[in-house]
Amino acid sequence: MVLKTLSDLKLIVKGGPKKKLVLAAAQDHHSLGAVIRAWKEDIIEPILIGDEAEIREICHSFNYDLEGVIIIDEQDTLKSVEIAVKMVNTRQADILMKGKIGSSGLLKCVLNKEWGLRTGNLLSHIALFEVETYHKVIAVTDVAMNIAPNLQDKIAILNNSVECLNKLGYVMPKVAVLGAVEMVNENMEATLHAALLSKMNQRDQIKNCIIDGPLAFDNAISLESAQLKGIRSEVAGETDLLLMPDIEVGNVLYKSLVFFAKAKVASIILGASAPIVLTSRSDSEQAKFDSILLSAAASK
Ligand code: COD
């Protein structure tokens, strides 16, 4: 199966067991809206941790029905994250979600050596985009966690992402490793990494996907553009997953897709002992809802 739209994620979670989702620093309008909607649609069972008075006030002003929802009152933001992470660590919850706190604050708690969600794997971020100008959902990694991944990190990021796509039903997802150009240039490290990763894939050192790179962005997403440049590639124009050179390129692409191209997005952190919904505080309620759907599908 290949996702055409983010709503297709519903088909994957439909009928499955409801996951317990804990929202840390829950006093956030869009996060609360998304969580309550996912609860009403029987996707998750929510636990809210944060400033209870503020949570109730937000829910009252937006008419969100809180009846039956567990709320743990903790006014200190970092402590609320700590409680939430510990609940996931002790299996009292299946999914962690970020509310009104910065990404790095939450990630530092997730990486806590005593009570965090480490597994020994690298943690990485994946974002799925539905954009009108592409014929299917396209995944992008890593746009929010690993700042300047080296080759080993990129292998781990690819393995996390491919495993996630496999869980969503992709059999051999097509992966484009991006560079500024499609030729190997020794002065551009991203192109060297890309060439090595695609050779490692050919030799089965990275499995369950088809990798090509380096590809420039246009060749990755447009077969015509690849043909015009004389590039023969199984991946060009059919990319399911884009591997970014670093967080700057990735994050600018993410924000450009959302703000310029009006893409819909769903994103989570992979590689931890449970999926983590880590949308940006400026993301819409829709993006947070679709990210919850993705986390439920990925925690199958
Ligand atoms: N996976 C597993 N372990 C990790 C990872 C990872 N991706 N990153 C760090 N660790 C481990 C290290 O091995 C070490 O044991 C410990 O965590 C601390 O490592 P540091 O000192 O390199 O990391 P921190 O705590 O300074 O920072 C980790 C962050 C994830 C917070 C940092 O990489 C970061 O700020 N990333 C960008 C987050 C962000 O701002 N995103 C915004 C985009 S919306």
Boltz pocket constraint, residues with backbone or C-beta under 6 A from the ligand:
constraints:
  - pocket:
      binder: B
      contacts: [[A, 103], [A, 104], [A, 105], [A, 107], [A, 108], [A, 111], [A, 121], [A, 122], [A, 123], [A, 124], [A, 143], [A, 144], [A, 145], [A, 146], [A, 147], [A, 251], [A, 280]]
      max_distance: 6.0
